[in-house]
Amino acid sequence: MVLRPRKDISDGFNWVCRVRGQNVHHMKRSVGGGSWFERSNLPIPTILQFLIYWYVEMKSKFICEELNIGTATATDWASFCREVCQDILIWLSGKIGGPGIVVEIDESKFGKRKYHRGKRVVGRWVFRGVESGSNNCFFAVGEINQAKSYFQ
């Protein structure tokens, strides 16, 4: 495949394969195809710059002004980045503990209050556990019975 410039798509390039002769075919693939860039309308350099700013915890207002993007776009990308981090934590989670091993466990419930008043509405429980003296940990979102499955 050959990388060809294109002005009509957001990332500006396409992979193109043209074969002539007996096995004739013509294929085009987006540079971001098959990745998390695939359905974005932002150019890839803008997305990468956003990721750097998000990682170093820059203020959303600064990011929007610096990259010339809207607040809704910045909010969507920040939410997507948090979801990716959550998925990685859950994927890397494994069983921890055992005889004579101390495990520190913490839980939090995340939900919203209407107008920041009154009791909290239905939310989601997040559990995490870390073995003392090691990097072994687990992260679970959901019921306490799901969190119990991470203990040996």
C-alpha positions as CSV (number, residue, x, y, z in Angstrom):
1,M,0.0,0.0,0.0
2,V,1.1,3.5,-0.7
3,L,0.3,6.6,1.5
4,R,-1.5,9.2,-0.5
5,P,-2.5,12.7,0.5
6,R,-6.3,13.5,0.5
7,K,-7.8,16.9,1.3
8,D,-11.4,15.7,1.7
9,I,-10.8,13.7,5.0
10,S,-9.8,14.9,8.5
11,D,-6.5,13.0,8.8
12,G,-5.4,14.1,5.3
13,F,-4.0,10.8,4.1
14,N,-5.2,7.4,2.8
15,W,-3.5,4.1,2.3
16,V,-4.1,3.0,-1.3
17,C,-3.5,-0.3,-3.0
18,R,-3.9,-0.7,-6.8
19,V,-3.2,-4.1,-8.4
20,R,-3.5,-4.5,-12.1
21,G,-3.4,-7.7,-14.1
22,Q,-5.0,-11.0,-13.2
23,N,-5.8,-10.2,-9.5
24,V,-7.2,-6.7,-10.2
25,H,-8.3,-4.7,-7.1
26,H,-8.4,-1.2,-5.8
27,M,-8.5,-0.6,-2.1
28,K,-8.4,2.5,0.1
29,R,-8.0,2.6,3.9
30,S,-8.0,5.5,6.2
31,V,-4.8,6.1,8.2
32,G,-6.9,5.9,11.4
33,G,-8.9,2.9,10.2
34,G,-9.2,0.2,12.8
35,S,-8.1,2.5,15.6
36,W,-9.7,4.9,17.9
37,F,-9.0,7.7,15.4
38,E,-11.3,6.0,12.9
39,R,-14.6,7.9,13.4
40,S,-13.2,11.2,14.6
41,N,-13.6,14.4,12.7
42,L,-10.5,15.9,14.3
43,P,-7.1,15.6,12.6
44,I,-4.8,13.1,14.2
45,P,-2.2,15.7,15.3
46,T,-5.0,17.6,17.1
47,I,-6.1,14.4,18.9
48,L,-2.5,13.6,19.9
49,Q,-2.0,17.2,21.3
50,F,-5.3,16.8,23.2
51,L,-4.1,13.6,24.7
52,I,-0.9,15.2,25.9
53,Y,-2.8,18.2,27.4
54,W,-5.3,15.8,29.0
55,Y,-2.6,13.6,30.5
56,V,-0.8,16.6,32.1
57,E,-4.2,17.8,33.5
58,M,-4.5,21.1,31.6
59,K,-7.7,23.0,32.2
60,S,-10.4,22.3,29.6
61,K,-10.7,26.0,28.7
62,F,-7.0,26.1,27.9
63,I,-7.2,23.0,25.7
64,C,-10.2,24.4,23.8
65,E,-8.5,27.7,23.1
66,E,-5.1,26.2,22.3
67,L,-6.5,23.5,19.9
68,N,-9.4,25.6,18.6
69,I,-12.0,22.9,19.5
70,G,-15.4,23.3,21.1
71,T,-16.2,22.4,24.8
72,A,-18.5,19.6,23.8
73,T,-15.7,18.0,21.7
74,A,-13.2,18.4,24.6
75,T,-15.7,16.9,27.0
76,D,-16.3,13.9,24.7
77,W,-12.6,13.2,24.2
78,A,-11.9,13.6,28.0
79,S,-14.7,11.1,28.7
80,F,-13.4,8.7,26.1
81,C,-9.9,8.9,27.6
82,R,-11.3,8.1,31.1
83,E,-13.2,5.1,29.6
84,V,-10.0,3.8,28.0
85,C,-8.1,4.1,31.3
86,Q,-11.0,2.3,33.1
87,D,-10.9,-0.5,30.6
88,I,-7.2,-0.9,31.0
89,L,-7.4,-1.0,34.8
90,I,-10.2,-3.7,34.6
91,W,-8.3,-5.7,31.9
92,L,-5.1,-5.7,34.0
93,S,-6.9,-6.6,37.2
94,G,-6.2,-10.1,38.6
95,K,-6.6,-12.1,41.7
96,I,-4.7,-10.8,44.7
97,G,-4.1,-11.8,48.3
98,G,-3.6,-15.1,50.0
99,P,-2.5,-16.4,53.4
100,G,-0.4,-13.8,55.3
101,I,-0.8,-11.1,52.6
102,V,-2.3,-7.8,53.6
103,V,-4.7,-6.3,51.0
104,E,-5.9,-2.7,51.3
105,I,-9.5,-2.3,49.9
106,D,-11.4,0.8,49.2
107,E,-14.8,1.5,47.7
108,S,-16.6,4.5,46.4
109,K,-20.0,5.2,45.0
110,F,-20.3,7.6,42.1
111,G,-23.6,9.2,41.2
112,K,-25.2,12.6,40.7
113,R,-27.3,14.8,42.9
114,K,-30.0,16.9,41.4
115,Y,-29.0,20.6,41.7
116,H,-26.2,19.4,44.0
117,R,-28.7,19.0,46.8
118,G,-30.4,16.2,48.8
119,K,-29.5,12.5,48.8
120,R,-27.5,10.9,46.1
121,V,-29.3,9.1,43.3
122,V,-28.5,5.7,42.0
123,G,-24.8,5.4,41.1
124,R,-22.2,2.8,40.5
125,W,-19.8,1.3,43.1
126,V,-16.1,1.2,42.3
127,F,-13.9,-1.2,44.2
128,R,-10.1,-1.3,44.3
129,G,-7.6,-3.4,46.2
130,V,-3.8,-3.2,46.5
131,E,-1.5,-5.8,48.0
132,S,0.8,-4.1,50.6
133,G,4.4,-4.2,49.4
134,S,3.7,-5.0,45.8
135,N,2.1,-3.6,42.7
136,N,-0.6,-6.3,42.5
137,C,-4.0,-4.8,42.4
138,F,-7.6,-5.1,41.2
139,F,-10.2,-2.6,40.0
140,A,-13.9,-3.5,39.7
141,V,-17.0,-1.5,38.8
142,G,-20.3,-3.0,40.0
143,E,-21.6,-5.1,42.8
144,I,-19.7,-6.2,45.9
145,N,-20.1,-9.8,44.8
146,Q,-18.1,-9.0,41.6
147,A,-15.3,-7.5,43.7
148,K,-15.1,-10.6,45.9
149,S,-14.2,-12.6,42.9
150,Y,-10.8,-10.9,42.8
151,F,-9.7,-12.5,46.2
152,Q,-7.9,-15.8,46.5
